[in-house]
Amino acid sequence: MPATDEAPASAPPARSIASVPSEVLDLFLELAAVPSPPGEERAVADLVLAYLRDCGLAPDEDGAGAAIGSTAGNVFARLEPTAAGRPIFLCAHFDTVPPTDAIEPVVEDGVVRNARPTVLGSDNKAAIAVMLEATRRLLAENRPHAGLELVFTPKEEVGLLGAYAFDHTRLAARTGYVYDQAAPVGEVVLGAPSGRQLDIAFHGRAAHAGMYPEEGRSAIAAAARAISELRLGRIDDETTANVGEIRGGTAANIVPEWCTVVAEARSHDERKLADLLQEMQDAVTFAAGVAECEVETSFRKSYRAYRFKRTDPAVVLAARALETCGYEPAYSLSGGGADANVFNERGLACVNLANGMTDIHTPDERIAVADLEAMVEVTLALLDAAAA
């Protein structure tokens, strides 16, 4: 993600006159009002640590922050089991895509929005609020459970970096859940794609654009030709590609000697992904040759695909909890990566459940109060089902 300045401190979140008391809503409003772009998650991490300690827990924070360039590390807490059954872990991430304005969450007609024209941050602070409130209720109501572990990660939005830095061997649970799918409550994600990032650097030759243009070799022209040859957007039902960043040149009167491009490709099928990346590489190499430029490319793995069956225990448990709360489970494949990719890659069964977020990463981002409250009940139902 491109670096941006942190949004200025905002006024206390507003609520409509018609709103009713809601512990999870109050917590979400508090969390959402605090900006936490990737790498600047300290303030939100401190709120989570304080909340967990107020619940009587002893959370700890690892040293991942320094390693991945964040002001906060991964926060971990464990509730020892009070009943037999299957322990579970829950994971949510601290960071949001960078806001471009202040964050002033307001509740209007039962929906939380940002009063300013930028993201709300329900991705993923809605999940944080739900998991914390469910934990509070679990303890306050003395509900039997088979063990609960909580993981909160930084820098998810820029490559799942916190989750990759987390020591997953600390987890006693082999089954976990993230709430990081912008879809109606009840949707269960059965699979997510693999992702690769392609970093491209074109090197041309500088020259005066008005006096000696023929002596120059435009790196921007090479990049433009390459991008025009790429298949972008939705390639098929399993595969997408995108060019997200392009930078180059030094002045309007200089033939640009350099240009960098950042692209990505995703697919649920590893063979399709490999073929698409090779196709992108070929287009880049050809364009550089036509423009008489040099080019350097590098690929970076973002995350690995996973796929569940409806009969897998982690999915069955989620379906049971949703049905208990009155939701008919619906099953889907996601086009995006989440911390679940990391845990599944490491041999843990981690399912992503939709939590009602809408239009995430946009100024229209919102979430219904009813969905926040519903996901608390779903979480408690998950714990009940796991201890059955």
N, C-alpha and C positions, 0 to 999 in steps of 0.2 A: 504494500500500500504506500502511496506517496505520503511523505511527511507533511503534517499540518500543525498549526499552532493549536494548543489546547483551547477549547471554548472557555469563555470567561465564566466565573461563578454566576449561578442563576439564583433567582428568587425562590423562596419555598414553593414546592409544587402545589398547584391549586386543585381543588376538588369542587365538583358541582354541588349545589344545594341539595340535590336529590340523592347524593351518594349516601351509602350506609356504611357503618363501621366494618372494616375488613382488615385483619392483621396482615394478610399477604399483600393486599393493595398498598397499605401504608409502607411496608417494607420495599415493595417494588418502586414506589414513588421516590423513596429516599435513595435507593441505589441508582435509579435511572437519572436522577438529577446531577449525579457526579460523573463528569466526563472521564472516560477511560479508553482512549485510543491505544492501539497496540504499542506496548513498551512503556505506557504511562498508567499502569493499573494500581499503583500504590494505595491511593485513597479508597478505592473499592475493596481491595484486599484487606485493608485495616478495618473497614466496616464489617466484613465477613468474619474476620478473626474475633472482633469484639462480640459479635452476635453469638458465635459458637461458645465463647468463654462465658457469656451470660447464661447460656443453656447448661453450664456446668461441665462442658467438654474441655479437652486439652489439645486444641489444634496445634499443628506445627507448620512451618513454612520452610521449604527446601531452598537450596542455593541456586536454583535454575535461573533466577532473574539475572544474575551477573553473567551467566553463561550465554543467555540468549538475547541480552540487551534490553532487559525490562527492569522496571523499578520494583517489581514484585516477583516472587517465586510461586511455585505450586503450593497451595494450602491443602492440608490433609487432616482429616479427623475420623475417629473410629468410635462407634458405639458397640460395646461388647454384647453378644447375643444374650437374650433372656429366655429363649425358647429354642427348641430344635427346628431344623429346616434348612433352607438355602440362604446363606448370607448374600446380600447384594451391595453393589456400589453405585453411587450416583455421581455424575460429573457435569460441571458447567464451566463456561469460560468467563473470565473477568472482562475481557476487552470487547469493544465494539468497533465497527468501522469508524474512521475519524469523523467527528461532527464538524460541520462548517459554520455553525452558529451556536448560541447558547442552547442548553437543554432545559426546557421548562415544561415538564409533564403536567398535563391537565386531564381531568376526567369529565367527559361530556357524553351524556346519554349512555352511561355504562361502558364507555370505551376510553382507554388511555391513549392520548396522542401527545405530540410535542407542539406547544404553542408557537414555536419558532420553526422556520423552514429548513430543518435538518433531521437527522435520524433521531429516533426515540431511544434506541438501545435495548428494546425488548429482546433482541438477539445479543446477548444471552442472559440479560439480567432478569428476565421473567423466570427463567429456569433457576437462577440463583435464589430468587425470592421464594419460589415454590419449594425448593429443596430445604431451605432454611426453615420455613414455616412448618413443613411436614416434620422436620426433625424436632422442632419445639413442641409440636403437638404429640409426637410419639413419646417424648419424655414427660410432658405435663400430664398426659392421660394414662401414663404407665402401661402403654400397649405392649404386649409381648411381641418380640421380633427375633429373627434368626441372625441378626447382625447387620449393621449398616455402616458403610464407609463412604465418606464424602471427599471428592477431589475437585478443586477449583483451579483452573489453569490460566496463565497469561498467554498472549500472542497467538491465539487460535486463528484469528482472522488473516494472518500473514503466513500460514503454513503449518498450523497445529504445533507450533514450536514448544509451547509449555507441556503439552501432553507427551511429545516425543522426549522431552527432558525429564519427565517424571519417572521415578523408579517404581515400575508396576509390580515388582516383587514384594512391595510392602502390602499389597492387597491380599487379604485372606479370601475375599469373594472372587468367584470365577464368572459371575454374572453381573452385568451392569447396564445402566441406562443413561442416555443423555436426552435432553429435551431441546432439540435444535433443528426442528423442521417446521418451516412456515406453512402450515396447513391446519385444517380443523382438528380439534381434539378427537382422538379415535383412530387416527392414521398411524400405522406401524410401518417403519421403513425396513424393508427386507434386504436392501442392498444399496451400496454407494459406489461411485466409480473410483478408478485410479486416476491420479492427476500428475502431470509433468509440466514443469516450467521450462521454457526455452528462452535463453538470454542470447541476443544476437548483437554483435558489434561490427558495423561496416566501417572500413578505413579507406578514404579516398585521398584526394590531393587538393590542397587549398590553392586558390588563385583569385586574382581580382576579378569580380564578376562582370565588370564593365569594360576593362581594358584587355584582359587576357583570359576570357572564359574557356577558350579551347584548351588551355593548359591545365585546367582543373578537372577533377574527377569527383562528381557529386555523390557523397555517401547517402544523402537524403534521397536522391533519385534512385539509387540502388535499393534502398529500403522500401521506397514507394512501389517499385516494380515487384519486389518480393511479396509485399503485402497484397498487391492486386492479384497475385497468382494463388494466394492461399485460399483454401476452403474454410470459411469462418461461420460461426453460428452453430446451428444444429445440423450435424452431418447426417446422423440417423438417430433411431430411438435410443441408442446407447452411447452416442459419441458427440462431443461438442469441441469447438476450438475458438480461441479469441486472441486478438492483439489488444493488450491493455495499456501499454505505455510506448511512446516514441519520443525520443529527444535527439537533437542534433543541431549542428551549425553554431556559428559564433556571431555572425552579422549578416545583414541583408546584402551587402556588397562583396561578400566572400563566398566563393564556391565551397560548400561545406565539406570538410575533410573527415568528419566523423558523424555517425548516427547510431544510436542504440535502440533496440526494440525488445520489449518483453512480451512474450506470447505464452499461451498455455494450451494444453489439450487434455481432455478427459474422456474416459470410456469405461464402461463396465466390462469390456472385452479386451484383454491384454494384447491379443494379436492385432485387433483394430487400432489400438492405441499405438503400438509399435509401427504399424504401417503408416498411420497418419503422421507421426513424428518424422519418419523417413521422408514422406512426401513434403513436409514443411522444410526439412533440411535441404532437399533437392531444389526446391523453389528458391530458397535463400542463396544457395551456391550458384545457381544459374543467373539470378539477378545480379549478383556481385560480378560475375564474369562479363556479362553484357555491359555493365557500367565501368569495367576495368578497375574495380575496387577489390580490396581484400576483405575477407569476412572471417570472424571468429564466432563460433557457436558453442554453447554448453547447455546440457540438460540437467535439470535438478528434479529429483523425485519429490512430489508434494505429499502424496499419500497413496496407499494401496487399496484396491477394491476389496469388498467383502460381499457375501451373499448368504442369507438365511433361508431356511425353509419354514413354512408355517407350522410345521410339527416340531421344530427345535424348541427345547425347554424354555429358553429365554423369551421366545416369541409367544409360546403358550401361556407363560406366566403373565406377560403384558396383556394378552387378549383376555385372560381371566379377570385381571384387575379392571380393564376397561368395561367389560360386561357387567361387573359388579357395580360400577358407577353409572350404568345405563347407556353405555356407548357400544354400538355395533362396530367391531374392529374392521378397518379397511386397510388394505395392504398396498404398498407402493415401492418404487425405486426412486432414489434421490439422485439429482444431478450434481449435488455438492458434497464436499468433504466435511467431516466433523471429527471431533475428538474420538468418536466411536471407531473411525478408521484405524486410529493408532492402537486402541485396545484390542480390536479384532486382529490386527496384524501381529500382536504379541500373544495371541492365543487365548484371550479372554472373550467371552461372548457378550458383546455390548450392543444393545439395540437403541436406535434413535426413535423417539416418540414425538409426534407432532404436538405442539402446545398452543395452537391458535394464533401465533404471530401472523401478521399480514403486512405485505409490502415492505419487508425488511430491507435495510440498506438504502431506503429512499426517504424523502421528507414526508411521505404519506404513511410511514410505519405506524402501526397501532396494534393494540391487543385489548380484548374485552375483559372487563373485571371478572365476568362469569367464567372465562376460560382460566384465568389465574386461580380462582377458587376451585374450579373443577380439577385442575392438575394437582392441587394439594390432596384432594380426595383420591385421585388416581395413584399418587405416590403412597399414601397410606394403605390403599387396597393392594398395591404391589407388595408392600411389607407384610400385610396380613396373609396374602396368598403364598408368599415365600415361606412363611412360618406354619402354614397349614399342614 
